[in-house]
Amino acid sequence: MTQFRDVPATALSRYSLLIAGMLPALVAIFLGAPGRLFLAVPASVGLNLIFRAERYAEEERTRARLRIIIPVLLAAATFFIVISILIIPFSVYLAWFRMVDLGSPRGAVSHVFVSVTAFFAGVISGQMYRKGVSGPTALIATFLLVIVTMVSQSVVPVLVAVPVVIAAIVLQAERDPRRRARRPIIVAAVGIVALATLIALPLVARDATRGNRYIDNRLSPALRRTVLRLLPNYPLLYGGDGYGYSFDEHGLGGTPLLSSVPIFEVRALPGERIYLRTDVFDHYSGTSWMRSSTMIERLQDINAELSAPFNGAATTADLPVTVLTEFFEKVPHTLNTRSVMPEEEAPARRIRGSFDVGFLFDLPLGRDDTIVLQRVLDDRPIYDRNLRRNLQLPEEIPNEVRRIAQDLGRGKSDPRDVLAAITSYLADGFNYSLEINPTLEQVDFVEEFLLGTRTGYCVHFATSFVVLARMNNIPARYVTGFLVSVPDVADFYDDLFAIDFMPDEEGFVRHRVTGYAAHAWPEVWLPDSGWVVWEATPAMRLGEFDDLAFLLASMDPNSMTSRQLREILGHVEERSSGVEATAGETGAHWYSLLMIPGATLAGAMLVGFRRRYVPIVDTRRALHSLAMRLSRMSARRSILEPRATGWRDWTKTMGNLLPEQKTTVLAAGDLIQRTYFGGYRPQRRELAVLRDVERAMMERVPVGIKEILFRR
């Protein structure tokens, strides 16, 4: 098979650079991430050129420096890719694969695939300068096979490729005389691997894809918190479970993941207060919220009513919602939403789920997609036949919590009176803060909040409210989503208030909703009203308790708590460039994670500068260590050690054995003698000659050299 090492370097370079540039470009276009081309292609080609320079550089010093730079770059790129993979939750990967099935892949997962492709394309194509074409081309083909198999979630590409790979290996063995004798062994080994592949892949394909508990619940959230702490405007996706605006239902408490990056934009009346639901949970374990098995099944049911226009006689009000993030899988809706329609001429999307669990789009919304919520203003309550599940409580509830619930419900027959008592109780002596420690897994969450810390945020207040309401036989459920507070035009005179746009001709304004608007609240069932929103968090109850909470939080205006309260209560701070950025500008923040490999490279350069110009290592001790190592290598190769013959004679002997490196050997011997007997302190760069001699001995002086000398 033809190797490029036998043809001019220009032809090899063209082919190698073509692979480095075209492969990430094709993957980016195929996976709906053309914007990634401006980063991926230069990175891949840059890696390729560095390998080329290392191979063909004329000066040894340049090649030595590049041999240091290449591992550092590869380590930094690997670190960047691993962080990019782990920072995305498993649920977002599942949503992305559904988008692939529907022919519309895009978003952060596509960016990860493009980054991985650029990395491997640059590295593998760069190896062609030393290894030739056959091996790297086979690796490229294997890599493409893996990518296609992963993206398609099908074993068909592997089943098609296995016979081709087998045939290629057998033909190569047939054409290579050195391998012809081993052909039966090669064929048998390949046959066993192929048979194992054919048997294993269908079995693997039967199992449902699952995540990793440690990565999903520990490592990935920790990485997202770290990124948001370093880069507050970093646009974590806000359309998947546990990503971006996460109030982790599986591990209640701890500092949530909130960001000031816009998620969507609503067109509403000034002063309007809107609870946009995304998830509903009915089962509480004492430490976490989840959906019961019945509710999980209901989340997969097609909801035809919500996907069709509302034709009832009730008065309706439209609420347009425009997505500003990369994708949004969930359906933001209000409790009185009766229809979710796409914008004019936009393709219709099937909706799954119900008001009991929330709704999901089959094909997630993308950036600038708009839906219109048709809200019924004077709707009658819908009868719920399954209220009993919204009375569920853990088997073991602390006695102190039971006593509090009994005291709050004593002597009250009207559910509203009980709910008002619970609300007042949670407003007396409890503090609102986002910066808190997570609750231990073995500790009851409500007991710890009510009787221990008495400090928390909406998750703590909403969970405690639902538990206390259920203990008083009032159906209640836990809901998460966004609390949208549209600033009122009457508040324009106050510098603390701001509004994104002036009202249009119909009196509506456009208001951007960021991650700070994420919220959790209870919904309670009242016989005469049905399901209603009941705000449990004192800091969010306008006109009642918010002034004190806002004042306390404002003592540290840069804290996450202060920023969230200003957003969620309508007190909008001066918009920073990150918050006011357009959708395209917001996406550019994705590249800010490149600061990690950049910082790694800068650190490596700083270390190299320090080692060269500010040496702090005892170079005489380092030379002694290298000299002793050379002495031991001499003994293993049956050459008299310097302590027996002296360094001068040893140097002459080694110079005769290594005629091509004789100058280097003589320089090494001279440096050793000047250091040992002349009091000279060598420079760090001078020690390289000893390492060159060591390398030459390992490569060119075999063990048992004494027998060779004796024959001569």
N, C-alpha and C positions, 0 to 999 in steps of 0.2 A: 504494500500500500504506500502511495506517495507521501513523503514527509516534507514539510516546508523547510526543515533544516537543510534539505538538499537544494533548495531554490533560493533566489535572491531574497534578502531581508525585506525589500520593499513589498514584494508580493505577500510575504508572510504578514507584514504589518497591516496591509490593506485588509486582508481576510480577518485578522484578529480584531482590528478596529471596527470592521463591519459587524462582527458578532457582538462586540461590546456596545455598540450604539443601537443596532436594530433590535436586539432581543428585549431590552427593557421598553423600547418604544412600542413594539408590538403588544407586549403584555399590558402596557398602560392604556393603549387604545382599546384592546379587547375587554379590559376590566373597567372601562368607563372612568379612567383617571388621566385624561390628557394633560391636565394641569401639572401632573407630576413629572412630565417629560423634561421640564426646565431644570429639575433637580437630578432626576435619575440618570438621564443620558450623560450629562457632564461628569457626574460622579463615576459612572461605569467606565467611560472613556478615560477619565483621569487616572483611575486605578490601572487601566491597561497601559497607559503611557509611562507610568512609574515603573511597572514591570519591564517595559521595553528599555527604558533608560538604564535600569539596573543590569540588563543583559548586554547592552551594546556600549555602555559608557567606556571611554578610553582610559580615564584615570581610575586607578584602583581606589583612591580616596573617595571619589564620587560613588563608586559601587559600594564601598563600605558604609557610607552614610545612608545610601538608599536601603541597604539591608537592615538598617536600624529603623528607618522611617516606615518601611512596609509593614513589619509586624505591629507597630504602633497604630498605623492607620487601620489595619485589619481588626485589631482589638477594639478600637473606637467604633468602627462600623458595626462590628458584631454586637457591641454593647447597645448601640442605638437601635438595632433591629430587635434584639431581645426585649428591650424596654418597650418598643412600639408594639410588639406582639402581646406582651403580658399586660399592658395598660388597658387593653380592650377586653371587656368582659365576655364570657362565653355566650351570653344571650345575644350580644351584638353580632358575633360570628354566625349564630344560627339565623338571625334576621338577614344577614348578608347573603348566606347561601340560598335563602328563599328568594332574594332579589335576583340571584344568578339563575335560578330555575325559571323566573318570570322574564328573563332576558334584560334585566336592568341593573347590573352591578354598579356600585359606586361607593364612595365614602372612604372611611379610614382603613377598612380591611383591604380594599383595592390598593390603597397607598402602601400598605404593608407588603402585599404581594409584589408590587412594583419595586419597592426598596430591596426586597430579598432578591428579586431577579437582577437588579442592577448590580448588587454586591457579587453574586455568583458569576454573572456575565463578565464583570471586570476582572475577577480573580482567575476564572478558568481560561478566558481568552488571553490573559497575560501569561499563563503558563505555556502557551504555544511557542513563545520565543525560546524556551528551553526544551520543551518536551516534544515539539513538532505538532502535527495536526491531528493524528489519529486518536490519541488518548484524550486530549481536551475536547475534541468534537464529540466523542462518545459520551463524555461527561455532560456536555451541553445537551445532547439528546436525552440523556437520562434525567437531567434536571427538568427539561421541558415535559417529559413524560410524567414526572412527579407533580408538576404544577397543574397539568391538564387533569390528572387523576383527582387531585385535591379539589380543584375548582368545580369539576363536573360531578364530584361525589359518586363516581362510577368506576367499576373495575374493568370496563370495556377497554379503555386505552391500554391497560396493563396486559390484558388477555391478547390484544392484537400485537403488542410490542414484543411479548416474550418469544414467539416463534422467530421474529425478525432478529432479535438479539442472539438467539441460539444459532441461527444460520450464519450470522456475521462472525461469531466466535469460531465456528467450525471451519468456515472458509479461510479465516485468518490462520488457523492452525494448519490447514492444508497447504497454504502458500508459503508458510515459514518452515524451512527444512529443520530448524532447530526444535520446532514444536511438533513435527510430524510424528515422531516416535511417541510423544505423550498424548496423541490424539484420542485414543480410547479413554484415557483418564479424564481428559477435558470434556469429552462428550458425556461420560457418565456423570461427572460433577454437575454439568449444566442441566442434564436431564433430571437429576434429583432436585435441583433448585427450581426448575420449571414445574415439576410435578407438585412440589410443596406449595409453590405460588398458586397454582390452579386450584388446589384443594383449600388453601387457607383464605384466599380472598373472598369467595362466596360466603364462607362462614363468618368472616369479619363483617361483611356487608349486612348481615342479618341484625347485628346489634345496633340499637339506637345510639346515636352520638351522645356522649356525656362529657361533662366538664370535670375538672379536678377540684376537689373541695378546698384544698389548701390555696391553690392559685386563685380560685374564684372568690373565696371568702376572706383571705388574708393578704396574699401577695399583691394581687391586682389592685384592691382598694388602697393598700399602703402606697403603691407607686403613684396612683392618681392623686392621693393627698400630697405627696412630696412634690409632684409636678405643679399642682395648684399653689402650693406654698411658695415655690420658687418663681412660678409664672402665673400670676392670678388671672390673666386674661387668656390662658391657654384653652382652646376650644374643645374640651372633651365633648364627645357626642352626647346629645340629650334625648335621643330617641329610643334607647334600649334600657332594659332593666339594670339598675345599679350603676348607671353611667352618667357622670356629670353632675346631676342634681340629686344624687343618691341620698335618700333617707333609708338606710339599709334595714329592710323588714326582717332579715334573718339574723341580725345581731344588733338589737336596738341600743341606742346611745352612741357616745363617741362623737367627735367633730364630724359633721356631714361634709360632703363634697359639693361646694357651691362655687359658682363662677359668675362674673359680671358679663360674660359673653351673651349677646342676644340669642334667644331660642326661637321665638316667633313674634309676630306683630299682629295686634288686633285693631279693628276699627270699631270704636264704641263711643258712647256718650261721655262727655266730661263728668267726672265724679262717680262713674259707675264702678261697682265692686263686683267682680266676677270670680266664682269658684270653678276653675277648669279641672275636671276630674280626669285622671289617667288610669288609676288602679284602685280596686276595692278589695278588701280582705275581710273574711268572716271568722277565721279561726285564730285564736290566741292561745299560745302554749305557756305563757308565763315569762318567756324570754324573747319571743319573736312572733311576728304576724305571718300568716300564710293563708292560702286558699284551700278549702276542703276539696276532696276528690270530685264531688259533684260540680263544684264551681270551676275546677280545672277543665272538666269536660265541656262545660257551658262556654268556656272561652274559645273553644274550637268550632262552635256552631255558627253557621252563616246567619247574619241578622239582615234579612231582606227589608224589613220595615225602615230601619235607620238609613238604608242606602237609597230609599225612594223619597220623592218630595212629599211633604206633609199636606194633606188635603182636608184636614178637619176644619171645623167652624171656629175654633178658638183663635184669639188674636196672637200673632207671632211677631217676633223681632229677630232679624238676621244679625249674625255675628261673624264677619269674615275673619279668618285666621290664616296668616301667611307664615310659612316655615322659613326660618333664617339660618338654621343649622344644616349640616350635610344630609341628614335624613331623620325622619321622625316616624317611628313604627306605630306608636300608640295613637288613639283618636282622642284629642283633647275635646271635651264636651262638658256641658253643664247638666245639672240634674233634670232640668226641664227641656233638654234638647230632644226633638222628635224627628229630626232629619239632618243628615250630614251630606251635603252636596258639593261636588267639585265646582271650581270656577267655570265659567262659560267656555265651551270648546275643550275643556280638559278631559282626559280619559276617566271613566268611572272606575272606582276601586271597590272591590268586595270588602265588607266589614264583618269581622267575627266578634262574638262575645255578647254580653248583655249588660244592663245597668247594675247587675249584682256583682260583676267582676271587672268591668271595664271593656274596652273595645280595642281591636287591633286591625290595621289595614293588611290585606294580603300583600299588596305592593306598597312599601313605606313611602311616605311623602318625601320629596326632595327639596332642596333649596329653592325658594321662590314659588313653590306650589301653594295654592290657596284653596281652602275649603270654606264653606258657608254653613254655620250652625243655625238651623231654624229652631228658635226657642219659643215655647208656648208660654204666654204670660198669665193666662187665667185657666190653666189646666186643672182638672179634678184629680185627686189622688188615685193612683193605680193600686188596686188591691194586691198585696203580696201574700201568697199562700205559704211561704216558707220562712216565716218570721222566727221560727224556733231556732234555726241555725244561728241567728243573730243574738241569741241569748247564751251561746256556748261560753263556758268558763273553764279554766284549768281545774283539774281535780284537787290540787292542793293550793288553796289561797290562804295567805297568812291571816291569823286571827285579828291582828290590828287593822288590816285592810277591811275585813268583814265588819268590824266595829264602826269604822268610819262610814261605810256604806249604809249601815243601819241607822246611824245618827242622822245622816243627810236625808233619809227617806221617812223618818219617823213622823207620824201625824199628817202626812201629805197624801191626798188621794189623786190629785191632778198631776199627770206626768210632767207638765211644764213647771210646776212648783219644785218637783224633785230635781229636774234639770237645772233650774235656776239656782237651787241650793248648791249643786255640784259646781256650777260655774263660779259662784261666789267663794266657795271653799278654795278652789284652785287659784283664785286671785288674791288670796290673803296669805302673805308671807312666802310666796314662791317667786323665784327670780328667773328671768328669761336670759339665756346665754347659749351660744353655739359652741363655745370653747369649753368643752367638758370632757371628762374621761369616760371611756366605754364602761358599761355595766358588766360585771363578771358573769360568765355563762350560767353558773350555778346559783346566782342571786336572782330573786324575783324582781322584775323590772319596776313594777308599780310600787312595791313596798320600798325599794331603795329610793325611789323618787319622792314618795309621799312622806316617808318617815326618816329618810337619811339625808340625801343631798339637798332636796327641795330646790334644786336648780336644774333647768333643762330648757328645751325648746319645744316646738310644736309636736314632735313625736312623743315626748314625755306627757305633755298635757292631753293630747288626743287619746293616747293609749289609756291613761288613767281615767279619763272621762268615760270612755266606752266601757271599761271594766266596772266602774262605779254605777253606771246606768244599767248595765246588764244585771248587776247584783240587786238592783231594785226592780227587776222584771220589766225593764224598758228595752225593746229591741234597738240595738245600735251597731254600727259597723265602722271600720277604720278606712279612711279614704286618703289617697295622696294625689297630688297634682300641683296646680299653681293658683295662688291667690293674686289676681290681677286688680290693682288699684289704679284706675285712670285718674290722673290729677284733674281737679276742677278748674275751669277757666277763672272762677272767682278768686282763686288763690295765686294768680299771676303776680300780684303785687309783692308777694313774699319771696325773697331771694332763695329761701330753702326749697321752694317748689319750682318745678320745671315741667314743660310739656314738649313732646317731640315735634308736633305740628299744630298750627292754628286750626280751629274747626273749619270744616268744609261748608258748602252751601246748605247741607242738610243738618249741620250742627254736630257732626261726628269728628272725632280726632283719631289719629293713628298713634298707638302706644306700643313701644317695644317691651317685651317681657324677657327678662334675663333669668339666669339660674338662681339669683337671689330671691325670686318670687316663688321658688319651690315651697310647698306647704303640705301639712298633714292636718286633717280635721275629722271630727265625727259626723256621721249622719244618723239621725234618730227617727224612729217611726212613731208618729202621732196619729191616733185613730181618725181624727177629723181632717188631717192634712197630708197623710202619707209620709213618705220620706222627705225630710228637710235637713238642710245644712245647719249645724249648731257649732258655732265657734267656741272652742274650749281654751284657746291660748289667750290669756289676758292681754298680752301686748298687741294682739291683732283685732281686738274689739274696739272699733273706732268710737270715740266719745265717751268711753267708760274707763278703761284702764291703760290705754296706750300712752298717755302723756308721761306718766312716771317711768314706764319701761323705756320710752324713747329718751327721756332725760338721762337715765342711768347709762344706757348704751352709748349716748353721745359723749360721755366723758372720755371715751377713747374713739374718736371718729374714724380711725383707720382699722378698727377691729372688724372681723367678719360679721359680728352681731350687729354693729352699728350700720354697716353697709346694707345688710339684709333688711333691717327695720326701715331704713330710708326707702328702699325699693318697694317693699311690700305694703307700706303704709302710704305710699304716694309722695313721701319726702325724698325727692330724687336729687342726689348730689350733682355737682358739676360733672358733666359727662366727660370722661377721659376719652382719649383717642381710641382705646380698646373697645369701649362700650359703644361709641358712636360710629365705629367702623362699619362700612358697608359689608354686604354678604361676602363679596370677593376678598375684601381686606381682612375680614375675620378668618377666612380660610388660610391666609398666609401665616397665621400664628402657628399652624401645624409645623412649619419648618423651624420654629424656635427651639424645638427639641434637638436640633442639630448643634445647639450650644454644648451638648454633652460630649460628642466626639471632638468638637472644636476645642473644648477645655482640656480634654485628654491629650490631644496633640500639642497644645500649648504647654501643658505641664511636662510632656516628654521633652520638648525643645528646651524648656527651662532647665530640666535636669541635665540634659546634654551640655548646655552652656556652662552650668556650674561645674560639671566634671572636667570640662576642658580648661576653663579659665580660672576656676577657683577650686583647685584640688584640695580636698581635706583628708584624703587617704594617705597613709604612710607608703609612699612609692617604693622605698627600700624594702619594706616588708613584703610588698606585693611582688617585687622582683625576686626576692629570696624564695617565695612560694613557687613562682614559675620555674626558677632554676632547679629547685628540688624536684619538681614534677618532671622536668627534662631528664634529670639524673635517674629517676626511677624508671622512666621510659627506656633509657639506655640500658639499664640492667635487664629489663624484660626482653630486650632485643639482643642480649648477649654481647653488649658493648661495654667495655670497661668504664666505670663511672668516673666522673671528674676527680673525686677524692682519691682515686687510685693513680690516675695519670696526670692530674692537673687540668685546669680549664683550658690552657693553651693547646695541649695535645688533643684533648677531647674535641676542641673546636676544629682542629685540622682534620681529625678523623671524620667528623660529621660533614665537613665541607667536601671531602672526597666522596662520601656516600650520597650527597645531595649536590651534584655539580650545578644543577640549574638554579639552586638557591644558595650557592656558595657565598655570594656577597651578603645575603641576609644572615647566614650562619656566622660569618666572621663579624658582622656588626653586633649580633647577639652576644657572641663570646667577648668582644671588646667591652660592651656595656656591662656585662657581668663582672669582668675583672676590674673595671674602673670603679664600680660600685662597692665591690668587696674590699679592694686593696687600695683604692685611691680616695675614698670618702665622698664619692660623687653621689648626688641625689638625683635620680632620673626623673624625667617628666612622664606624665601618664601616657602620652602618645608614643614615647620611646619604647614602652613595654610591648607594643604591638609586634616588634621584631621577634620577641621570644615566643609569642603566640603563633606567629607564622612558622617558626622552626618546629614548634610542637605539632602544628597541623601537617607540615611536610613529613615529619617522622611517621605520623599515623598513616598517611596515605602512601608513602613511597619506601619506607624501610620496614620490611617484614620481620616478624619474629624469627629468630634463628639466623640472623645475618652473619654470625660468627662462622657458620658452616660455609656460607658463600665466600667469605673472605679467605677461609682456609683453602678452598678449591682454587681460588685465584692465585 
